Amino acid sequence: MLFDEIRRAVVSGKSLEGFIGQEDVKKQVLSALMSAHHMVLIGPPGTGKTTLAKDVAGLLGEIEVIGCGFNCIPEDPSCPFCMSAGSGKGKKKVLSGIQRFVRIQGSPDLTFEDIIGDIDPKKALEHGAFSLEAFKPGKMFKANNGILFFDEINRCPAKLQNALLQVLDERKATIGGFELELYSDFIMIATMNPEDDSTESLSDVFLDRLDVVKVGFPETQSVENTIVSSKGLSLCKVSPEMLSIITGFIRHLRNSSKIEKKPSVRASIAIYERAQANALLAGRSEVCIDDMRSSILSVLMYRMRLKPSEEYKTNVLDFINQELSGFLDRIESQGGCP
């Protein structure tokens, strides 16, 4: 089983290295995986949920599969095509751990065909609409022997969430019209933003099949500095002090009681990169405070939102300017550099 492979990888010393900080979150994820549990990562945008899921795929090693659309193992085929052809038959290919990562992007437009599969019109004409040969597997089956990453699962209709119930329990799905059950062994890692109120709620029966792991913003400024400097582009020199000013201002905004939608680490990274670009455009090889200041509004305008009670008093641009001036004045009074 796939979960056995994960257990062996963790016991051998592999870890979730790409996800920086939040050690308790990583512990919760590994604990769920070693217990053979699927999970949903809950947290605001920009907290590294996708990075964490890809790190799980990194725990998986290379695997040889048959190119049947179901990623069957040659020694133990599971789809009807490979089983009828015989063990080990069919064109083979090798998948790395990250290639075993299959993503579904949740949206109201998502269909059963995207998740489960569809009828191939050309093959339907040749073999018949309800022949197995005409079935084109969806991402649920393409994730066989890998990770099914369902991003923003609460943005898709509830009936599509329910389509996953059987396969999460039994590792197989009954396909209507074909009168057969198809096998798929995957680890599902879903994500959702609990603050997004324009989405579907997850049903109790669906959540009953998932462990919930809460993911937050970096716990300390030092951790956020490490994330920004390692994930952001390196175009020119950024001093440690300047990096701390960038991340410090974003963390200052997150702590404001006047903000409804808080800026994420993506905002820190974007300012870090734009400040470097501004320095190069000005003919300098090191970022100064003006480079950071001139990128703030462009980066933050739609990455944060004021509470309705504050929008009556000011607009977001004036609020950012006022907060930035006050933040830089405090740094200067403490002997820092603006």
One Martini backbone bead per residue (centre of mass of N, CA, C, O) as a GRO file, in nm:
protein
  338
    1MET     BB    1   0.100   0.034   0.012
    2LEU     BB    2   0.130   0.370   0.019
    3PHE     BB    3   0.156   0.414   0.328
    4ASP     BB    4   0.400   0.227   0.361
    5GLU     BB    5   0.598   0.408   0.207
    6ILE     BB    6   0.579   0.644   0.402
    7ARG     BB    7   0.675   0.503   0.656
    8ARG     BB    8   0.955   0.425   0.552
    9ALA     BB    9   1.051   0.715   0.496
   10VAL     BB   10   1.026   0.825   0.786
   11VAL     BB   11   1.198   0.607   0.933
   12SER     BB   12   1.459   0.678   0.745
   13GLY     BB   13   1.447   1.030   0.770
   14LYS     BB   14   1.243   1.170   0.622
   15SER     BB   15   1.129   1.506   0.535
   16LEU     BB   16   0.972   1.838   0.546
   17GLU     BB   17   1.183   2.069   0.408
   18GLY     BB   18   1.015   2.293   0.238
   19PHE     BB   19   0.876   2.344   0.512
   20ILE     BB   20   0.896   2.628   0.706
   21GLY     BB   21   0.834   2.555   1.003
   22GLN     BB   22   0.588   2.442   1.189
   23GLU     BB   23   0.644   2.161   1.344
   24ASP     BB   24   0.360   2.069   1.434
   25VAL     BB   25   0.240   2.041   1.155
   26LYS     BB   26   0.434   1.824   1.051
   27LYS     BB   27   0.365   1.619   1.268
   28GLN     BB   28   0.065   1.589   1.195
   29VAL     BB   29   0.106   1.490   0.907
   30LEU     BB   30   0.282   1.239   0.967
   31SER     BB   31   0.081   1.105   1.157
   32ALA     BB   32  -0.146   1.070   0.950
   33LEU     BB   33   0.015   0.904   0.742
   34MET     BB   34   0.101   0.668   0.939
   35SER     BB   35  -0.229   0.619   0.982
   36ALA     BB   36  -0.380   0.629   0.703
   37HIS     BB   37  -0.466   0.941   0.651
   38HIS     BB   38  -0.652   1.170   0.544
   39MET     BB   39  -0.652   1.534   0.449
   40VAL     BB   40  -0.699   1.877   0.576
   41LEU     BB   41  -0.584   2.198   0.502
   42ILE     BB   42  -0.614   2.478   0.724
   43GLY     BB   43  -0.600   2.811   0.578
   44PRO     BB   44  -0.475   3.074   0.467
   45PRO     BB   45  -0.341   3.227   0.229
   46GLY     BB   46   0.008   3.181   0.213
   47THR     BB   47   0.098   2.915   0.422
   48GLY     BB   48   0.201   2.639   0.256
   49LYS     BB   49   0.011   2.402   0.163
   50THR     BB   50   0.132   2.317  -0.110
   51THR     BB   51   0.419   2.268  -0.015
   52LEU     BB   52   0.343   2.043   0.184
   53ALA     BB   53   0.222   1.846  -0.026
   54LYS     BB   54   0.484   1.823  -0.199
   55ASP     BB   55   0.655   1.706   0.029
   56VAL     BB   56   0.506   1.440   0.040
   57ALA     BB   57   0.586   1.354  -0.247
   58GLY     BB   58   0.898   1.357  -0.168
   59LEU     BB   59   0.876   1.081  -0.004
   60LEU     BB   60   0.859   0.959  -0.268
   61GLY     BB   61   0.957   0.746  -0.500
   62GLU     BB   62   1.031   0.573  -0.749
   63ILE     BB   63   0.815   0.446  -1.024
   64GLU     BB   64   0.680   0.176  -1.198
   65VAL     BB   65   0.455   0.208  -1.474
   66ILE     BB   66   0.168   0.193  -1.656
   67GLY     BB   67   0.038   0.353  -1.957
   68CYS     BB   68  -0.310   0.347  -1.883
   69GLY     BB   69  -0.411   0.593  -1.669
   70PHE     BB   70  -0.367   0.425  -1.367
   71ASN     BB   71  -0.084   0.350  -1.264
   72CYS     BB   72   0.016   0.064  -1.280
   73ILE     BB   73   0.159  -0.209  -1.146
   74PRO     BB   74   0.307  -0.460  -1.305
   75GLU     BB   75   0.281  -0.683  -1.062
   76ASP     BB   76  -0.014  -0.512  -0.978
   77PRO     BB   77  -0.274  -0.484  -1.138
   78SER     BB   78  -0.600  -0.280  -1.136
   79CYS     BB   79  -0.698  -0.252  -1.412
   80PRO     BB   80  -0.877  -0.394  -1.667
   81PHE     BB   81  -0.665  -0.375  -1.889
   82CYS     BB   82  -0.419  -0.507  -1.739
   83MET     BB   83  -0.566  -0.765  -1.639
   84SER     BB   84  -0.633  -0.871  -1.931
   85ALA     BB   85  -0.328  -0.865  -2.035
   86GLY     BB   86  -0.148  -0.893  -1.791
   87SER     BB   87   0.122  -0.914  -1.617
   88GLY     BB   88   0.347  -0.656  -1.731
   89LYS     BB   89   0.192  -0.527  -1.942
   90GLY     BB   90   0.289  -0.272  -2.125
   91LYS     BB   91   0.379   0.045  -2.121
   92LYS     BB   92   0.648   0.194  -1.957
   93LYS     BB   93   0.712   0.410  -1.662
   94VAL     BB   94   0.881   0.671  -1.478
   95LEU     BB   95   0.817   0.803  -1.150
   96SER     BB   96   0.842   1.050  -0.955
   97GLY     BB   97   0.734   1.186  -0.676
   98ILE     BB   98   0.623   1.456  -0.812
   99GLN     BB   99   0.474   1.288  -1.048
  100ARG     BB  100   0.266   1.175  -0.811
  101PHE     BB  101   0.129   1.461  -0.842
  102VAL     BB  102  -0.220   1.547  -0.825
  103ARG     BB  103  -0.423   1.817  -0.942
  104ILE     BB  104  -0.706   1.991  -0.797
  105GLN     BB  105  -0.912   2.266  -0.879
  106GLY     BB  106  -1.127   2.432  -0.705
  107SER     BB  107  -1.464   2.480  -0.844
  108PRO     BB  108  -1.780   2.542  -0.968
  109ASP     BB  109  -1.688   2.400  -1.262
  110LEU     BB  110  -1.655   2.136  -1.160
  111THR     BB  111  -1.653   1.789  -1.256
  112PHE     BB  112  -1.692   1.456  -1.277
  113GLU     BB  113  -1.495   1.422  -1.517
  114ASP     BB  114  -1.245   1.538  -1.374
  115ILE     BB  115  -1.238   1.319  -1.143
  116ILE     BB  116  -1.337   1.037  -1.278
  117GLY     BB  117  -1.454   1.078  -1.586
  118ASP     BB  118  -1.489   0.985  -1.940
  119ILE     BB  119  -1.591   0.993  -2.271
  120ASP     BB  120  -1.452   0.882  -2.562
  121PRO     BB  121  -1.572   0.950  -2.865
  122LYS     BB  122  -1.398   0.775  -3.053
  123LYS     BB  123  -1.421   0.509  -2.881
  124ALA     BB  124  -1.732   0.500  -2.877
  125LEU     BB  125  -1.767   0.450  -3.183
  126GLU     BB  126  -1.595   0.185  -3.182
  127HIS     BB  127  -1.710   0.033  -2.889
  128GLY     BB  128  -1.899   0.209  -2.729
  129ALA     BB  129  -2.027   0.403  -2.477
  130PHE     BB  130  -2.018   0.139  -2.249
  131SER     BB  131  -1.733   0.082  -2.287
  132LEU     BB  132  -1.429   0.055  -2.140
  133GLU     BB  133  -1.259   0.177  -2.378
  134ALA     BB  134  -1.418   0.470  -2.349
  135PHE     BB  135  -1.276   0.524  -2.087
  136LYS     BB  136  -1.162   0.827  -1.921
  137PRO     BB  137  -0.964   0.899  -1.681
  138GLY     BB  138  -0.942   1.071  -1.403
  139LYS     BB  139  -0.767   1.207  -1.138
  140MET     BB  140  -0.833   0.982  -0.935
  141PHE     BB  141  -0.671   0.765  -1.119
  142LYS     BB  142  -0.403   0.923  -1.177
  143ALA     BB  143  -0.336   0.901  -0.850
  144ASN     BB  144  -0.240   0.634  -0.853
  145ASN     BB  145   0.023   0.594  -0.646
  146GLY     BB  146  -0.040   0.884  -0.500
  147ILE     BB  147  -0.119   1.230  -0.502
  148LEU     BB  148  -0.420   1.399  -0.405
  149PHE     BB  149  -0.465   1.738  -0.482
  150PHE     BB  150  -0.718   1.945  -0.321
  151ASP     BB  151  -0.777   2.259  -0.401
  152GLU     BB  152  -1.018   2.419  -0.265
  153ILE     BB  153  -1.267   2.219  -0.197
  154ASN     BB  154  -1.492   2.443  -0.104
  155ARG     BB  155  -1.538   2.538  -0.425
  156CYS     BB  156  -1.696   2.285  -0.464
  157PRO     BB  157  -1.941   2.092  -0.498
  158ALA     BB  158  -2.085   1.866  -0.285
  159LYS     BB  159  -2.129   1.630  -0.495
  160LEU     BB  160  -1.816   1.598  -0.544
  161GLN     BB  161  -1.734   1.521  -0.264
  162ASN     BB  162  -1.917   1.260  -0.259
  163ALA     BB  163  -1.754   1.107  -0.489
  164LEU     BB  164  -1.514   1.031  -0.265
  165LEU     BB  165  -1.614   0.843  -0.039
  166GLN     BB  166  -1.553   0.552  -0.136
  167VAL     BB  167  -1.243   0.583  -0.203
  168LEU     BB  168  -1.157   0.666   0.087
  169ASP     BB  169  -1.250   0.389   0.212
  170GLU     BB  170  -1.185   0.152  -0.044
  171ARG     BB  171  -1.012   0.222  -0.308
  172LYS     BB  172  -1.291   0.253  -0.473
  173ALA     BB  173  -1.510   0.287  -0.771
  174THR     BB  174  -1.829   0.339  -0.892
  175ILE     BB  175  -1.930   0.321  -1.233
  176GLY     BB  176  -2.165   0.454  -1.400
  177GLY     BB  177  -2.267   0.229  -1.673
  178PHE     BB  178  -2.030  -0.007  -1.619
  179GLU     BB  179  -2.059  -0.210  -1.383
  180LEU     BB  180  -1.796  -0.119  -1.202
  181GLU     BB  181  -1.485  -0.138  -1.023
  182LEU     BB  182  -1.235   0.101  -0.946
  183TYR     BB  183  -0.902   0.135  -0.868
  184SER     BB  184  -0.754   0.361  -0.601
  185ASP     BB  185  -0.431   0.451  -0.463
  186PHE     BB  186  -0.444   0.728  -0.245
  187ILE     BB  187  -0.347   1.048  -0.122
  188MET     BB  188  -0.540   1.289   0.040
  189ILE     BB  189  -0.490   1.649  -0.006
  190ALA     BB  190  -0.655   1.909   0.129
  191THR     BB  191  -0.791   2.245   0.093
  192MET     BB  192  -0.876   2.544   0.301
  193ASN     BB  193  -1.055   2.856   0.349
  194PRO     BB  194  -1.233   2.966   0.627
  195GLU     BB  195  -1.272   3.284   0.527
  196ASP     BB  196  -1.439   3.180   0.286
  197ASP     BB  197  -1.790   3.269   0.222
  198SER     BB  198  -1.810   3.166  -0.108
  199THR     BB  199  -1.863   2.865  -0.014
  200GLU     BB  200  -1.867   2.545   0.053
  201SER     BB  201  -1.956   2.317   0.274
  202LEU     BB  202  -1.849   2.060   0.461
  203SER     BB  203  -1.944   1.764   0.524
  204ASP     BB  204  -1.960   1.537   0.773
  205VAL     BB  205  -1.904   1.277   0.600
  206PHE     BB  206  -1.643   1.391   0.482
  207LEU     BB  207  -1.485   1.479   0.744
  208ASP     BB  208  -1.490   1.183   0.868
  209ARG     BB  209  -1.240   1.107   0.644
  210LEU     BB  210  -1.072   1.344   0.788
  211ASP     BB  211  -0.800   1.519   0.875
  212VAL     BB  212  -0.716   1.811   1.065
  213VAL     BB  213  -0.490   2.080   0.959
  214LYS     BB  214  -0.350   2.364   1.091
  215VAL     BB  215  -0.246   2.660   0.910
  216GLY     BB  216  -0.014   2.922   0.943
  217PHE     BB  217   0.171   3.162   1.007
  218PRO     BB  218   0.460   3.248   1.086
  219GLU     BB  219   0.573   3.244   1.417
  220THR     BB  220   0.826   3.410   1.318
  221GLN     BB  221   1.041   3.636   1.180
  222SER     BB  222   1.274   3.445   1.126
  223VAL     BB  223   1.113   3.246   0.955
  224GLU     BB  224   1.020   3.450   0.742
  225ASN     BB  225   1.298   3.531   0.645
  226THR     BB  226   1.375   3.249   0.540
  227ILE     BB  227   1.151   3.219   0.334
  228VAL     BB  228   1.203   3.473   0.163
  229SER     BB  229   1.512   3.420   0.094
  230SER     BB  230   1.452   3.123  -0.034
  231LYS     BB  231   1.192   3.189  -0.234
  232GLY     BB  232   1.304   3.434  -0.344
  233LEU     BB  233   1.444   3.639  -0.547
  234SER     BB  234   1.791   3.702  -0.656
  235LEU     BB  235   1.910   4.024  -0.771
  236CYS     BB  236   2.023   4.155  -0.502
  237LYS     BB  237   2.103   4.322  -0.230
  238VAL     BB  238   1.987   4.224   0.108
  239SER     BB  239   1.971   4.320   0.403
  240PRO     BB  240   1.879   4.210   0.707
  241GLU     BB  241   1.737   4.476   0.786
  242MET     BB  242   1.557   4.501   0.533
  243LEU     BB  243   1.413   4.232   0.562
  244SER     BB  244   1.290   4.302   0.844
  245ILE     BB  245   1.120   4.538   0.744
  246ILE     BB  246   0.940   4.386   0.552
  247THR     BB  247   0.831   4.164   0.749
  248GLY     BB  248   0.750   4.357   0.979
  249PHE     BB  249   0.521   4.505   0.828
  250ILE     BB  250   0.343   4.261   0.766
  251ARG     BB  251   0.313   4.176   1.067
  252HIS     BB  252   0.184   4.438   1.154
  253LEU     BB  253  -0.072   4.411   0.980
  254ARG     BB  254  -0.171   4.135   1.097
  255ASN     BB  255  -0.213   4.275   1.396
  256SER     BB  256  -0.445   4.428   1.296
  257SER     BB  257  -0.784   4.511   1.383
  258LYS     BB  258  -0.859   4.649   1.081
  259ILE     BB  259  -0.812   4.370   0.944
  260GLU     BB  260  -0.949   4.109   0.752
  261LYS     BB  261  -0.734   4.072   0.523
  262LYS     BB  262  -0.433   3.921   0.540
  263PRO     BB  263  -0.112   3.929   0.473
  264SER     BB  264   0.112   3.724   0.334
  265VAL     BB  265   0.405   3.582   0.237
  266ARG     BB  266   0.367   3.673  -0.054
  267ALA     BB  267   0.401   3.972   0.016
  268SER     BB  268   0.688   3.960   0.119
  269ILE     BB  269   0.811   3.846  -0.142
  270ALA     BB  270   0.715   4.068  -0.338
  271ILE     BB  271   0.867   4.303  -0.203
  272TYR     BB  272   1.148   4.180  -0.215
  273GLU     BB  273   1.154   4.170  -0.531
  274ARG     BB  274   1.071   4.464  -0.604
  275ALA     BB  275   1.300   4.608  -0.457
  276GLN     BB  276   1.524   4.490  -0.632
  277ALA     BB  277   1.421   4.596  -0.902
  278ASN     BB  278   1.434   4.897  -0.824
  279ALA     BB  279   1.738   4.907  -0.777
  280LEU     BB  280   1.825   4.829  -1.064
  281LEU     BB  281   1.671   5.063  -1.210
  282ALA     BB  282   1.862   5.275  -1.034
  283GLY     BB  283   2.167   5.146  -1.034
  284ARG     BB  284   2.167   4.939  -0.794
  285SER     BB  285   2.299   4.668  -0.563
  286GLU     BB  286   2.108   4.784  -0.328
  287VAL     BB  287   1.866   4.800  -0.099
  288CYS     BB  288   1.636   5.048  -0.014
  289ILE     BB  289   1.373   5.206   0.129
  290ASP     BB  290   1.253   5.322  -0.141
  291ASP     BB  291   1.214   5.046  -0.280
  292MET     BB  292   1.006   4.945  -0.079
  293ARG     BB  293   0.802   5.182  -0.080
  294SER     BB  294   0.736   5.170  -0.403
  295SER     BB  295   0.598   4.863  -0.371
  296ILE     BB  296   0.364   4.843  -0.166
  297LEU     BB  297   0.095   4.921  -0.311
  298SER     BB  298   0.105   4.719  -0.547
  299VAL     BB  299   0.111   4.461  -0.362
  300LEU     BB  300  -0.133   4.532  -0.133
  301MET     BB  301  -0.407   4.627  -0.251
  302TYR     BB  302  -0.521   4.296  -0.293
  303ARG     BB  303  -0.387   4.148  -0.018
  304MET     BB  304  -0.594   4.333   0.136
  305ARG     BB  305  -0.855   4.403   0.397
  306LEU     BB  306  -1.082   4.592   0.531
  307LYS     BB  307  -1.297   4.657   0.747
  308PRO     BB  308  -1.604   4.789   0.717
  309SER     BB  309  -1.566   4.999   0.954
  310GLU     BB  310  -1.302   5.126   0.803
  311GLU     BB  311  -1.405   5.204   0.510
  312TYR     BB  312  -1.556   5.466   0.612
  313LYS     BB  313  -1.277   5.623   0.695
  314THR     BB  314  -1.099   5.464   0.472
  315ASN     BB  315  -0.859   5.363   0.255
  316VAL     BB  316  -0.620   5.137   0.175
  317LEU     BB  317  -0.396   5.333   0.082
  318ASP     BB  318  -0.398   5.526   0.325
  319PHE     BB  319  -0.350   5.309   0.537
  320ILE     BB  320  -0.075   5.212   0.440
  321ASN     BB  321   0.075   5.481   0.454
  322GLN     BB  322   0.027   5.531   0.756
  323GLU     BB  323   0.155   5.265   0.862
  324LEU     BB  324   0.436   5.301   0.733
  325SER     BB  325   0.518   5.566   0.865
  326GLY     BB  326   0.495   5.467   1.159
  327PHE     BB  327   0.691   5.225   1.132
  328LEU     BB  328   0.946   5.389   1.038
  329ASP     BB  329   0.957   5.583   1.277
  330ARG     BB  330   1.016   5.365   1.491
  331ILE     BB  331   1.278   5.261   1.372
  332GLU     BB  332   1.430   5.534   1.380
  333SER     BB  333   1.398   5.578   1.695
  334GLN     BB  334   1.575   5.293   1.730
  335GLY     BB  335   1.819   5.321   1.502
  336GLY     BB  336   1.725   5.265   1.232
  337CYS     BB  337   1.673   5.234   0.876
  338PRO     BB  338   1.555   5.468   0.668
   0.00000   0.00000   0.00000
